[in-house]
């Protein structure tokens, strides 16, 4: 028998702790502390992707499309829709609708060449997608809905469906016309499919009144029963190839998150999807997949991406920190998690200034002008505050040098609830409102270290109570409210130092969080009023927002880190919720990459 040393040229190492570098992949060592042989495994994880533009269930996908070039179409909203969306690896974009609104349909193909057919009923029509628009395709021999499919536009397969007499029917498509194929051994509707025309796979589904685990393989002519999946379900996502397929989500009567992988012989349980749901769709490969849409009890637009890695990340956490000296909300803040500053706030309106050293808060010299709902930019020892309510909207600007405040040139426009980002010598003030609650502003002013100047490129719309991150030449503005209704927003805008462009939308419409951190391409927002005080936390990657671990205490209007901080080490302090004003602090630690260790046994 070949030994480990003969293969790798060296014996198994004895170590007191597991190695932490990626070079450990494929190696075996003996951990003397644990008393066991160890290695690193490739593991799969689901993570949030960009949301569909339209929440819906019982939709279809170009199942052979990929995680970075995906396609989803049709579905129920709850009425049947023809909506079509393409995925670029981070965000969905709406394309031309199908000619016929369809739900409980099936489809196959890739992003630039796909087919949609069937619907809720006995439809025989098909449509082909060429990457831009839909055109009429061939007519099915047997009208039906709720079937399954796989393959590509010029070599596709559909099988099963309803009504009951059609549940075993199979037809193949050559890009022009449909041809009858061999019947399924177990007829079904609302099942799942994967593979190709000559190597297809059918699994799960409903054979009324029984849900199924049965799996069948297709060789281009006939179906053969093979080993079943472990969980009977219907309306699950299915994708992949005959020897490497995925079955995810669905319903057993209750929503499930269970995911199974097929290796051409057996099904095994894999990592569960994050959100249990049915009526979803999927695409991609077993190692790089995508699911989207579905129903959780309400229609979903959520997308999840599956990837394999030797890393098994340690989840992000919020942990308690030291309480603020004062119980306040509506403060300006900046700095790092271990060196933060918070200034102003209410109730009552104050000029208070406090420092955080990573464990406790301490009082510093007060500002010259007491105010709340002010803007701020910079670090703990070089900070700038501007605007706010004192008690009416003010234009006063003050600079902090680490020991005292000095008044400098005013903003051009007095306003409160102003958005802010940048540094002490290069800051940006955006939006806000003046004397009246309806007096909103889209105005943008820039600070050069000595004076403010108006930027002619205003925000795309009037906005107040927004939150911000970044620096003066690479800023981010998100959430807030716009007139006349004061509706909370999901919009994100990137600022390049001159003008604004649209970015990815927040998952939850939010206003007046103030607990933000990061940069234009790595930002964090925590809590806020959405519409009530919230615990939610979202992270931005420069393209899209995704949810992460929530805070322990719901709040809005708190103090967070300034624009020069990182989204992996943030701070939320003070604020307000229905229970009143707060002084509690929570510290955020972002997701930490960690190798996926496995103990090796001789069993």
C-alpha positions as CSV (number, residue, x, y, z in Angstrom):
1,X,0.0,0.0,0.0
2,X,1.3,3.5,-0.9
3,X,2.0,5.6,2.1
4,X,1.4,9.3,2.7
5,X,5.2,9.9,2.7
6,X,5.6,8.2,-0.6
7,X,2.9,10.4,-2.2
8,X,3.9,13.7,-0.7
9,X,7.6,13.1,-0.1
10,X,7.4,13.8,3.7
11,X,5.8,12.3,6.7
12,X,2.6,13.5,8.5
13,X,3.5,16.5,10.7
14,X,2.7,16.6,14.4
15,X,1.5,20.0,15.5
16,X,-0.1,21.5,18.6
17,X,-2.6,23.6,16.7
18,X,-4.2,23.5,13.2
19,X,-2.4,25.6,10.5
20,X,-4.3,28.7,9.4
21,X,-2.9,29.3,5.8
22,X,-4.5,28.1,2.6
23,X,-1.5,25.8,1.9
24,X,-3.1,23.4,4.4
25,X,-5.5,22.3,1.6
26,X,-4.9,18.7,0.7
27,X,-2.6,18.1,3.6
28,X,-3.0,15.8,6.6
29,X,-1.5,16.5,10.0
30,X,-1.8,15.2,13.6
31,X,-3.0,17.7,16.1
32,X,-1.4,16.6,19.4
33,X,-3.7,18.9,21.5
34,X,-6.9,17.3,20.0
35,X,-5.3,13.9,19.7
36,X,-6.6,13.4,16.1
37,X,-5.6,13.5,12.5
38,X,-6.9,16.6,10.7
39,X,-7.2,18.1,7.2
40,X,-9.0,20.9,5.4
41,X,-12.1,20.2,3.3
42,X,-13.8,22.1,0.5
43,X,-17.2,23.2,1.8
44,X,-20.1,25.0,0.2
45,X,-21.9,28.0,1.6
46,X,-24.9,30.1,0.5
47,X,-24.6,33.9,0.6
48,X,-27.0,36.7,-0.4
49,X,-26.9,38.0,-4.0
50,X,-28.7,40.9,-5.6
51,X,-32.5,41.0,-5.3
52,X,-34.8,40.4,-8.2
53,X,-36.5,43.5,-9.4
54,X,-39.9,41.9,-9.0
55,X,-40.8,39.6,-6.1
56,X,-42.6,36.5,-7.4
57,X,-43.0,32.7,-7.1
58,X,-43.6,29.8,-9.5
59,X,-41.1,31.4,-12.0
60,X,-38.7,29.7,-14.4
61,X,-35.0,30.1,-15.3
62,X,-32.5,29.4,-18.0
63,X,-31.3,26.5,-15.8
64,X,-28.1,26.1,-17.8
65,X,-27.3,29.8,-17.4
66,X,-24.6,30.6,-14.8
67,X,-24.2,32.5,-11.5
68,X,-22.6,35.4,-13.4
69,X,-25.0,35.3,-16.4
70,X,-28.4,34.2,-15.1
71,X,-31.9,34.5,-16.5
72,X,-35.3,34.3,-14.8
73,X,-38.7,34.8,-16.3
74,X,-42.4,34.6,-15.7
75,X,-44.0,33.7,-12.4
76,X,-46.8,34.9,-10.1
77,X,-47.0,38.4,-8.6
78,X,-49.5,36.8,-7.7
79,X,-51.1,37.1,-11.2
80,X,-49.1,35.6,-14.0
81,X,-46.4,37.9,-15.4
82,X,-44.1,38.0,-18.4
83,X,-41.3,39.8,-16.6
84,X,-37.8,38.8,-17.6
85,X,-34.6,39.6,-15.7
86,X,-30.9,39.0,-16.3
87,X,-28.3,38.6,-13.6
88,X,-24.7,39.8,-14.0
89,X,-23.3,38.1,-10.8
90,X,-24.4,40.9,-8.5
91,X,-27.6,42.5,-9.7
92,X,-30.7,41.8,-11.7
93,X,-31.8,44.0,-14.6
94,X,-35.2,44.0,-16.3
95,X,-35.4,43.0,-19.9
96,X,-38.3,42.8,-22.4
97,X,-41.3,40.9,-21.2
98,X,-42.5,37.6,-22.7
99,X,-45.4,37.9,-25.1
100,X,-47.6,35.7,-22.9
101,X,-47.8,36.2,-19.1
102,X,-47.1,32.8,-17.5
103,X,-46.8,31.2,-14.1
104,X,-46.2,27.6,-13.1
105,X,-44.2,27.4,-16.4
106,X,-41.0,25.6,-17.3
107,X,-37.9,26.7,-19.1
108,X,-34.4,25.9,-20.1
109,X,-31.3,27.4,-21.8
110,X,-28.8,30.1,-21.1
111,X,-29.0,33.9,-20.7
112,X,-28.8,34.6,-24.4
113,X,-30.7,31.6,-25.7
114,X,-33.6,30.3,-23.7
115,X,-37.1,28.9,-24.0
116,X,-40.3,29.3,-22.0
117,X,-43.3,27.0,-22.3
118,X,-46.4,25.7,-20.4
119,X,-48.3,27.8,-17.9
120,X,-51.0,27.3,-15.2
121,X,-53.4,25.2,-17.3
122,X,-53.0,23.4,-20.6
123,X,-50.8,25.7,-22.6
124,X,-49.1,24.4,-25.8
125,X,-47.3,27.7,-26.8
126,X,-43.6,28.3,-26.4
127,X,-41.4,31.4,-26.6
128,X,-37.7,31.8,-27.4
129,X,-35.4,34.4,-25.8
130,X,-32.5,35.7,-27.9
131,X,-30.8,37.9,-25.2
132,X,-33.0,40.9,-25.9
133,X,-36.5,39.9,-26.7
134,X,-38.9,37.0,-27.0
135,X,-40.3,35.5,-30.2
136,X,-42.7,32.6,-30.9
137,X,-41.4,29.1,-30.7
138,X,-42.7,25.7,-31.6
139,X,-46.0,24.3,-30.3
140,X,-46.0,21.5,-27.7
141,X,-47.7,18.3,-28.8
142,X,-49.5,18.0,-25.5
143,X,-50.8,21.1,-23.7
144,X,-50.0,21.3,-20.0
145,X,-48.6,23.3,-17.1
146,X,-46.5,22.7,-13.9
147,X,-43.9,20.6,-15.7
148,X,-40.2,20.4,-15.5
149,X,-37.4,21.0,-18.0
150,X,-33.7,20.9,-18.8
151,X,-31.2,21.4,-21.6
152,X,-30.5,24.2,-24.1
153,X,-32.6,26.1,-26.7
154,X,-31.6,23.8,-29.6
155,X,-31.6,20.6,-27.5
156,X,-34.1,20.9,-24.7
157,X,-36.4,18.6,-22.8
158,X,-39.7,19.0,-20.9
159,X,-41.5,16.3,-18.8
160,X,-44.3,15.8,-16.5
161,X,-47.0,18.4,-15.8
162,X,-50.8,18.6,-15.4
163,X,-53.6,17.6,-15.8
164,X,-53.2,14.1,-14.5
165,X,-53.1,12.4,-17.9
166,X,-50.0,14.4,-18.9
167,X,-47.9,13.8,-15.8
168,X,-45.6,11.3,-17.5
169,X,-45.3,12.9,-20.9
170,X,-41.9,13.8,-22.3
171,X,-41.1,16.0,-25.3
172,X,-37.8,17.2,-26.8
173,X,-37.1,20.5,-28.6
174,X,-34.6,21.0,-31.5
175,X,-34.9,24.8,-31.7
176,X,-37.8,24.6,-34.0
177,X,-40.3,21.8,-33.2
178,X,-41.3,19.4,-30.4
179,X,-41.0,15.6,-30.6
180,X,-42.5,13.0,-28.2
181,X,-40.1,11.0,-26.1
182,X,-40.2,8.2,-23.6
183,X,-42.7,8.6,-20.7
184,X,-41.6,9.0,-17.1
185,X,-42.0,5.9,-14.9
186,X,-43.6,8.0,-12.2
187,X,-45.7,10.8,-13.4
188,X,-45.6,14.1,-11.5
189,X,-46.2,17.8,-11.5
190,X,-44.3,20.6,-9.7
191,X,-41.1,18.6,-9.8
192,X,-37.6,19.6,-10.6
193,X,-35.2,18.9,-13.5
194,X,-31.5,19.1,-14.4
195,X,-29.1,18.0,-17.1
196,X,-29.3,17.8,-20.9
197,X,-31.4,16.3,-23.7
198,X,-29.5,13.0,-23.7
199,X,-28.6,13.0,-20.0
200,X,-31.6,14.4,-18.2
201,X,-32.7,14.1,-14.6
202,X,-36.2,14.4,-13.0
203,X,-36.7,14.5,-9.3
204,X,-39.1,15.4,-6.5
205,X,-42.6,16.7,-7.3
206,X,-46.3,15.9,-6.7
207,X,-48.0,12.7,-7.8
208,X,-51.2,13.8,-6.0
209,X,-51.8,13.0,-3.2
210,X,-48.2,11.9,-2.6
211,X,-45.1,14.1,-2.6
212,X,-42.1,12.3,-4.2
213,X,-38.5,11.4,-3.6
214,X,-38.3,9.4,-6.8
215,X,-35.5,10.2,-9.2
216,X,-35.2,9.2,-12.9
217,X,-32.4,9.6,-15.4
218,X,-33.0,10.1,-19.2
219,X,-30.7,8.8,-21.9
220,X,-32.3,10.6,-24.8
221,X,-34.9,7.9,-25.3
222,X,-36.1,6.4,-22.1
223,X,-36.3,7.1,-18.3
224,X,-34.8,4.8,-15.7
225,X,-35.6,5.0,-12.0
226,X,-32.5,5.5,-9.8
227,X,-31.8,6.2,-6.1
228,X,-34.3,8.6,-4.5
229,X,-33.7,11.9,-2.7
230,X,-34.1,11.9,1.0
231,X,-36.9,14.5,1.4
232,X,-40.2,14.3,-0.4
233,X,-41.2,17.7,-1.6
234,X,-42.5,19.8,-4.5
235,X,-41.9,23.3,-6.0
236,X,-38.2,23.1,-5.3
237,X,-35.3,24.6,-7.3
238,X,-33.4,22.1,-9.4
239,X,-30.3,22.6,-11.6
240,X,-27.0,21.2,-12.6
241,X,-26.1,18.1,-14.7
242,X,-27.1,14.4,-14.4
243,X,-24.0,13.5,-12.4
244,X,-23.9,16.7,-10.3
245,X,-27.4,18.1,-9.6
246,X,-28.9,20.3,-6.9
247,X,-32.3,20.1,-5.2
248,X,-33.0,23.1,-2.9
249,X,-36.0,24.5,-1.0
250,X,-39.6,23.6,-1.8
251,X,-42.5,22.5,0.4
252,X,-43.5,19.4,2.3
253,X,-46.6,21.2,3.4
254,X,-44.2,23.5,5.3
255,X,-41.4,25.6,3.7
256,X,-38.1,23.9,3.7
257,X,-34.5,25.1,3.4
258,X,-33.1,21.6,2.9
259,X,-30.6,21.2,0.0
260,X,-29.4,17.9,-1.5
261,X,-26.7,17.1,-4.0
262,X,-26.8,14.2,-6.5
263,X,-23.5,12.7,-7.7
264,X,-24.9,10.4,-10.4
265,X,-25.7,7.7,-7.9
266,X,-26.8,9.0,-4.6
267,X,-28.4,12.1,-3.0
268,X,-26.6,13.6,0.0
269,X,-27.6,16.5,2.2
270,X,-25.7,19.7,1.6
271,X,-25.7,23.2,3.2
272,X,-29.2,24.5,3.6
273,X,-30.3,27.6,1.8
274,X,-30.6,30.7,4.1
275,X,-34.3,31.3,3.6
276,X,-36.8,28.4,3.5
277,X,-39.2,28.9,0.6
278,X,-41.1,27.2,-2.3
279,X,-41.9,28.1,-5.8
280,X,-38.3,29.3,-6.4
281,X,-36.0,28.6,-9.4
282,X,-32.3,27.8,-9.8
283,X,-29.5,27.8,-12.3
284,X,-25.7,27.1,-12.6
285,X,-23.6,24.2,-11.5
286,X,-23.4,22.2,-8.3
287,X,-20.3,24.1,-7.2
288,X,-21.4,27.6,-8.4
289,X,-25.1,27.9,-8.3
290,X,-27.9,30.5,-7.9
291,X,-31.5,30.4,-6.5
292,X,-34.0,33.2,-6.7
293,X,-37.6,34.2,-6.0
294,X,-40.2,31.9,-4.4
295,X,-42.6,32.2,-1.5
296,X,-41.9,32.4,2.2
297,X,-45.5,33.1,3.2
298,X,-45.1,36.2,1.1
299,X,-43.6,36.7,-2.3
300,X,-39.8,36.8,-2.3
301,X,-37.2,38.7,-4.4
302,X,-34.3,37.2,-2.6
303,X,-31.3,35.7,-4.4
304,X,-28.8,33.3,-2.9
305,X,-25.5,32.2,-4.4
306,X,-23.7,28.9,-3.7
307,X,-20.0,28.6,-3.8
308,X,-17.4,26.1,-2.6
309,X,-14.3,27.0,-0.7
310,X,-11.8,25.7,1.7
311,X,-13.0,28.4,4.1
312,X,-15.9,28.1,6.4
313,X,-16.4,31.7,7.5
314,X,-17.1,32.6,11.1
315,X,-20.3,34.6,11.1
316,X,-20.4,38.4,11.8
317,X,-21.3,39.3,15.3
318,X,-22.5,42.2,17.4
319,X,-21.2,42.4,21.0
320,X,-21.8,44.7,23.9
321,X,-19.4,47.6,24.5
322,X,-19.1,50.3,27.1
323,X,-22.1,52.5,27.7
324,X,-22.0,56.2,26.6
325,X,-21.7,58.7,29.3
326,X,-24.9,60.4,28.2
327,X,-28.2,59.0,26.9
328,X,-28.6,60.7,23.6
329,X,-29.7,60.4,20.0
330,X,-29.2,62.4,16.8
331,X,-25.4,62.7,17.2
332,X,-22.6,63.2,14.7
333,X,-19.8,60.6,14.9
334,X,-16.6,59.4,13.3
335,X,-13.4,57.6,13.8
336,X,-12.5,54.0,14.3
337,X,-14.1,51.3,16.5
338,X,-11.3,51.7,19.0
339,X,-11.0,55.5,18.6
340,X,-14.4,57.1,18.0
341,X,-15.9,60.5,18.6
342,X,-19.6,61.5,19.1
343,X,-20.8,65.1,19.3
344,X,-24.1,66.9,19.9
345,X,-27.4,65.2,20.2
346,X,-30.6,65.3,22.2
347,X,-32.7,65.1,24.5
348,X,-32.2,67.8,25.7
349,X,-30.2,69.4,22.9
350,X,-26.6,69.3,23.8
351,X,-23.0,70.4,22.9
352,X,-21.7,67.3,24.5
353,X,-18.6,65.5,23.1
354,X,-17.5,62.0,23.9
355,X,-14.6,59.7,23.0
356,X,-14.6,55.9,22.8
357,X,-11.4,54.0,23.2
358,X,-12.7,50.5,22.3
359,X,-14.0,49.7,25.8
360,X,-15.4,52.9,27.4
361,X,-16.6,56.4,26.7
362,X,-15.2,59.6,28.2
363,X,-16.3,63.2,28.3
364,X,-14.4,65.8,26.2
365,X,-14.7,69.6,25.7
366,X,-18.2,70.7,24.5
367,X,-18.9,72.2,21.1
368,X,-19.6,76.0,21.1
369,X,-23.2,75.5,19.7
370,X,-25.5,72.9,21.2
371,X,-27.4,71.0,18.4
372,X,-28.8,67.7,17.2
373,X,-29.3,66.1,13.8
374,X,-26.0,67.5,12.6
375,X,-23.5,66.3,10.0
376,X,-20.0,65.2,10.8
377,X,-16.8,64.0,9.0
378,X,-13.3,62.9,10.1
379,X,-11.5,61.1,12.8
380,X,-11.4,61.2,16.6
381,X,-8.7,63.9,16.7
382,X,-9.6,65.8,13.5
383,X,-13.3,66.1,13.2
384,X,-15.7,68.5,11.6
385,X,-19.4,69.1,12.4
386,X,-21.9,71.2,10.5
387,X,-25.6,72.1,10.3
388,X,-28.1,70.6,12.6
389,X,-31.0,71.9,14.8
390,X,-30.1,74.6,17.3
391,X,-33.2,74.8,17.8
392,X,-34.0,75.8,14.2
393,X,-31.8,74.7,11.2
394,X,-28.3,76.1,11.5
395,X,-25.4,76.6,9.2
396,X,-22.7,76.7,12.0
397,X,-19.6,74.7,11.3
398,X,-17.0,73.7,13.9
399,X,-13.6,72.0,13.8
400,X,-12.1,69.7,16.5
401,X,-8.4,69.4,16.9
402,X,-8.4,66.7,19.5
403,X,-8.8,69.0,22.5
404,X,-11.1,71.9,21.6
405,X,-13.6,73.2,19.1
406,X,-13.3,76.3,17.0
407,X,-15.9,77.9,14.8
408,X,-15.1,78.1,11.1
409,X,-17.0,79.3,8.0
410,X,-20.7,78.4,7.9
411,X,-22.5,76.2,5.4
412,X,-24.1,78.1,2.6
413,X,-27.5,76.8,3.6
414,X,-28.8,76.3,7.1
415,X,-30.2,72.7,7.4
416,X,-30.8,69.8,9.7
417,X,-30.8,66.0,9.1
418,X,-28.0,66.6,6.7
419,X,-26.1,63.7,5.1
420,X,-22.3,63.9,5.5
421,X,-19.1,62.1,4.5
422,X,-15.4,62.9,4.1
423,X,-12.7,64.2,6.3
424,X,-12.0,67.3,8.4
425,X,-10.4,69.0,5.4
426,X,-12.5,67.5,2.6
427,X,-16.1,67.0,3.6
428,X,-19.5,66.8,1.7
429,X,-22.9,67.9,3.0
430,X,-25.9,66.5,1.1
431,X,-29.7,67.0,1.4
432,X,-31.4,67.9,4.7
433,X,-34.2,70.2,5.3
434,X,-34.7,73.8,6.5
435,X,-37.3,75.5,8.7
436,X,-40.3,73.5,7.7
437,X,-40.7,69.7,7.6
438,X,-41.6,70.0,3.9
439,X,-38.5,72.2,3.1
440,X,-36.3,69.4,1.8
441,X,-33.1,69.9,-0.1
442,X,-31.1,68.2,-2.9
443,X,-28.3,70.7,-2.4
444,X,-24.7,69.5,-2.2
445,X,-21.9,71.6,-0.6
446,X,-18.2,70.7,-0.4
447,X,-15.7,71.8,2.3
448,X,-12.1,72.3,1.3
449,X,-10.7,72.8,4.8
450,X,-11.5,76.5,5.0
451,X,-14.8,77.2,3.3
452,X,-17.9,75.7,1.8
453,X,-18.8,75.8,-1.9
454,X,-22.0,74.7,-3.7
455,X,-21.7,71.8,-6.2
456,X,-24.0,72.4,-9.2
457,X,-24.6,68.7,-9.5
458,X,-27.3,68.2,-6.9
459,X,-28.7,64.9,-5.6
460,X,-31.0,63.2,-8.0
461,X,-33.9,64.2,-5.8
462,X,-34.6,66.2,-2.6
463,X,-33.6,64.1,0.4
464,X,-33.3,64.3,4.1
465,X,-32.4,61.9,7.0
466,X,-30.1,59.9,4.6
467,X,-27.0,58.1,5.7
468,X,-23.6,58.2,4.2
469,X,-20.1,56.7,4.0
470,X,-16.9,57.3,2.1
471,X,-14.6,60.2,1.3
472,X,-15.2,63.4,-0.6
473,X,-14.1,61.9,-4.0
474,X,-15.7,58.5,-3.4
475,X,-18.8,58.9,-1.3
476,X,-22.0,56.9,-0.8
477,X,-25.5,58.2,0.1
478,X,-28.3,55.8,1.0
479,X,-31.8,55.6,2.4
480,X,-33.6,58.7,3.7
481,X,-36.9,60.3,3.0
482,X,-38.2,62.4,0.1
483,X,-41.2,64.8,-0.2
484,X,-44.0,65.2,-0.3
485,X,-45.0,62.0,1.6
486,X,-41.7,61.5,3.6
487,X,-41.6,57.9,2.3
488,X,-38.5,56.0,3.4
489,X,-36.1,55.1,0.6
490,X,-34.0,52.2,-0.5
491,X,-32.0,54.2,-3.1
492,X,-28.2,54.4,-3.0
493,X,-26.1,57.0,-4.8
494,X,-22.4,57.0,-5.4
495,X,-20.5,60.3,-5.6
496,X,-17.2,60.6,-7.6
497,X,-16.3,64.1,-6.3
498,X,-18.4,65.8,-9.0
499,X,-21.7,64.0,-9.6
500,X,-24.0,61.2,-8.4
501,X,-24.8,57.9,-10.0
502,X,-27.3,55.2,-9.0
503,X,-26.1,52.2,-7.0
504,X,-27.7,49.1,-5.6
505,X,-30.9,49.4,-3.5
506,X,-31.0,48.7,0.3
507,X,-33.0,45.6,1.1
508,X,-35.0,47.6,3.7
509,X,-36.2,51.2,3.2
510,X,-34.5,53.1,6.0
511,X,-34.1,56.7,7.3
512,X,-32.0,58.3,10.0
513,X,-29.9,55.4,11.1
514,X,-26.6,57.5,11.6
515,X,-25.0,54.1,12.5
516,X,-22.9,53.7,9.4
517,X,-19.3,52.8,8.5
518,X,-17.1,52.1,5.6
519,X,-16.3,53.3,2.2
520,X,-18.0,53.6,-1.2
521,X,-17.3,49.9,-2.0
522,X,-17.5,48.4,1.6
523,X,-20.2,50.1,3.6
524,X,-22.4,49.2,6.6
525,X,-25.7,50.5,7.9
526,X,-27.2,49.3,11.2
527,X,-30.7,50.0,12.6
528,X,-32.6,53.1,11.6
529,X,-36.3,53.7,11.3
530,X,-37.8,51.3,8.9
531,X,-40.4,52.4,9.8
532,X,-40.0,51.6,13.5
533,X,-36.6,51.3,15.1
534,X,-34.8,48.3,13.7
535,X,-32.0,45.9,14.5
536,X,-31.2,45.1,10.9
537,X,-27.7,45.4,9.5
538,X,-26.7,45.5,5.8
539,X,-23.4,45.5,4.0
540,X,-22.6,47.1,0.6
541,X,-19.9,45.7,-1.8
542,X,-19.9,48.6,-4.2
543,X,-22.8,47.1,-6.3
544,X,-25.4,45.6,-4.0
545,X,-26.5,45.4,-0.4
546,X,-26.8,42.2,1.6
547,X,-28.1,41.5,5.1
548,X,-25.9,40.3,7.9
549,X,-26.1,39.6,11.6
550,X,-28.6,42.0,13.3
551,X,-27.9,44.1,16.4
552,X,-29.2,43.1,19.8
553,X,-31.1,46.3,20.4
554,X,-33.4,48.0,17.9
555,X,-32.6,51.7,17.5
556,X,-32.3,54.6,15.1
557,X,-30.6,57.9,15.4
558,X,-27.5,56.5,17.1
559,X,-23.8,57.2,16.7
560,X,-21.7,55.1,14.4
561,X,-18.3,55.1,12.9
562,X,-17.2,57.8,10.5
563,X,-16.6,57.5,6.8
564,X,-12.9,56.6,7.2
565,X,-13.7,53.4,9.1
566,X,-14.1,49.9,7.8
567,X,-17.3,47.9,7.5
568,X,-15.8,44.9,9.3
569,X,-15.2,46.7,12.6
570,X,-18.1,49.1,13.3
571,X,-19.8,50.7,16.3
572,X,-23.4,51.5,17.1
573,X,-24.1,53.7,20.2
574,X,-26.9,55.6,21.8
575,X,-30.0,56.3,19.7
576,X,-33.7,55.8,20.3
577,X,-36.4,53.2,20.2
578,X,-40.0,53.0,21.6
579,X,-38.5,52.4,25.0
580,X,-36.8,55.8,25.0
581,X,-33.3,57.2,24.4
582,X,-30.3,54.8,24.8
583,X,-26.7,54.9,25.9
584,X,-25.9,51.3,25.1
585,X,-23.0,50.5,22.7
586,X,-22.6,47.5,20.4
587,X,-19.5,46.6,18.5
588,X,-19.6,44.9,15.1
589,X,-17.1,42.3,13.9
590,X,-17.5,41.3,10.3
591,X,-17.4,37.8,8.9
592,X,-14.0,36.2,9.5
593,X,-12.5,33.7,6.9
594,X,-11.6,30.4,8.6
595,X,-10.4,27.2,7.1
596,X,-12.9,24.3,7.1
597,X,-11.1,21.7,9.3
598,X,-12.2,18.1,9.4
599,X,-11.2,15.3,11.8
600,X,-10.1,12.1,10.0
601,X,-11.2,8.8,11.6
602,X,-10.5,5.2,10.5
603,X,-14.2,4.3,10.5
